[in-house]
Amino acid sequence: MCSSDFQSPFSHSVTRLLSVALVVLIFFVGLTPQAAIALQPSQTSIQPYLDRVVKQLTEFRLDNGLKFIVLERHQAPVVSFVTYADVGGIDEPDGQTGVAHFLEHLAFKGTKRIGTTDYKAEKPLLDRLEQLDAQIRSAKANNKQDDLGKLETEFKSVEAQALKLVNQNEIGQIVEQAGGVGLNATTSSEATRYFYSFPANKLELWMSLESERFLEPVFREFYKERDVILEERRMRVDNSPVGSMVEKFNDTAFTVHPYRRPVIGYDEDIRNLTPANVKQFFDNYYVPSNLTIAVVGDVNPDEVKRLAQTYFGRYQAKPKAQAKITPEPKQTATREVTLELSSQPWYFEGYHRPGVTDPDNAVYDIIGSLLSNGRTSRLYKSLIETQRIALAAQGLSGFPGEKYPNLMLFYALTAPGHTVDDLAIALGKEIARLKTEPVSETELQRVKTQARAGLLRSLDSNMGMAQQLLEYEVKTGSWRNLFKQLDDIASVTPADIQRVAQATFTPENRTVGKLLSKTGNREQGTGNR
């Protein structure tokens, strides 16, 4: 039911941002795709249209602190909803990695009324399971084998009784029967997002369902879900060479900041999480002031506000817990991590960069697109097409998150007959070009044009717009910064790119990761430049 971004997705911010502008122009203003592409990326050409879009957006905050962003789009009788919890992997207590992701899974299990055939009978069984789990842990720690066997037998019996009272996936069934689609959620380093879409006449049903599942959730099927998550970790990390490499790479690039930890959690931490841990995390972070909701589609903002006050107004105002995020100290020397696994060799290289609110954020995004956005990008043309030393080569800005200082990451898969050192040298030359040669206006404009046109092949939706508005609202303080970022991207100059590249791409700011094949490549060393 949920898909977790336990590693930040490899996406291109420039394409995403400027594609949103096209969606705005086409869907809200009525511009044709051809006219939208033709617009020059200057403030004078796009601002009047954006001003008209702003008039279709309403925002309000309930007395308990929960904020709503409502964007009217009456082209079709559908509405998309996103509930954005400003909490993710970086907020987890030490020793409880994975609790944010675990909570996301459990948020689909229901409430005292949904997901159970008899909560009055279920509740004591859930309490007993938690007691037995604690006793089993104690018996294992103290090597009491006789007690352990009896406890585990009783645990299985009680769990079976509890499962008989579960109405499996009742939330999903209600949504589907009412015409809803796309019920899902994601967890990242910085946020947890819950989303789906409904026909326009089901607005009140959404208000009822969504408000109730965060008003009084029941974390049933906890131990069953723990096994599911452990299997997910085995599949995506432990049994995945690239997944293992990314986990080790982050742990090397960051020494103290929680970006170094996997969002899915460490195996031992997942095994030791308890319902009490999840409940405490929920109580700390799922408070009204830490939730923001976007409603985009065929709605009346006044009706949204009225229903929001009725349903979400039930939440009690509480202060958000403040996670202690330790700033990452400045890196002073190249770091390297090497893994030998059954895999075609991969090369990773990362550089620390500032967070999303930095004035140069747009410059970093443009650099990422110059190097790796499509078949005209520099890495594709050089490493894949001309030299044929890589089967894939990408770069991205804002990894594994954006809120705090993060990484600009490059990664490439070796072509047969080539080594990771070949990739390191070739990548180094392309990075050096950014530092020593101004990017031509023609190439820079092509990148911006590609970004504006990128999403025309798969036009964004109500859901996509809702997600973008929330990302900027929460991470930068205002959804309006989405449009400011568009202006910033349009104004990036060759001099900006050269200045930022010179400051960022230095040996002392570099982390290198080498995923080598177990069958060879032991002779490979660090590429010099």
Secondary structure, 3 states (H helix, E strand, C coil): CCCCCCCCCCCCHHHHHHHHHHHHHHHHHCCCHHHHHHCCCCHHHHHHHHHHHHCCEEEEECCCCCEEEEEECCCCCEEEEEEEECCCHHHCCCCCCCHHHHHHHHCCCCECCCCECCHHHHHHHHHHHHHHHHHHHHHHHCCCHHHHHHHHHHHHHHHHHHHHCECCCHHHHHHHHCCCEEEEEEECCCCEEEEEEEEHHHHHHHHHHHHHHHHCECCCCHHHHHHHHHHHHHHHHHCCHHHHHHHHHHHHHCCCCHHHCCCCCCHHHHHHCCHHHHHHHHHHHCCHHHEEEEEEECCCHHHHHHHHHHHHHHCCCCCCCCCCCCCCCCCCCCEEEEEEECCCCEEEEEEEECCCCCCCHHHHHHHHHHHHCCCCCHHHHHHHHHCCCEEEEEEEEEECCCCCCEEEEEEEEECCCCCHHHHHHHHHHHHHHHHHCCCCHHHHHHHHHHHHHHHHHHCCCHHHHHHHHHHHHHHHCCCCHHHHHHHHHHCCCHHHHHHHHHHHCCHHHEEEEEEEECCCCCCCCCCCC
